């Protein structure tokens, strides 16, 4: 599972993590606080229902 976070410019990033700038475009953002098993259910809904519906 990948996780993406927005951080202020010039934030120090540990070697354990990668840092990448994402260029402009259309993106979906999901914010949730849940147990990991609930996150898997959310991903299933996003990828198997929501994304196919919006094209």
N, C-alpha and C positions, 0 to 999 in steps of 0.2 A: 504494500500500500504506500502510495506517495502522499506526502503532506506538504502543503505550500503555506508559507507565512509571509506577511508583509512586514518588513522591518525598515526603520529609518535608514537613510543613506549613511554610509560610513560605519555601519554597525559591525563590530568585530565578530567574525564567524569562526567557530572552532573548526579544527581540521576534520572532526568527525562529521561535519555537515558540508553540503555544497551550497553555493550561492549563485543564482542566475537571475538576470534581468529578463522579464517577459515583455516583449514588444506589444504595442496596442493591438486590440482586436476584440472579439467577443468571447467572453469567458463566463462560466457558471461558478458561483461561489456558494458553498454550503457551510453554514455555521451551526455546530451542534455540540452540546456537552452530553456525553453518554458513555456507557460501558462499551468496550470494544465489540462485543457481540451485537450490540445495537447499531454500531457503525457499519458492520457488514450488511445488515438489512437495508440501511439507507443507501449504500452503494448499489445493491441489487435493484432497488426502486429507480435510482437515477439512471443507471445504465440499461436496464431492461424495460423500463416503462417511460420515464420522462424524456430522455434523449430521443428515443425512436419517435415519440409523439411530436416533438418539435422539429424534427428533421435535421 
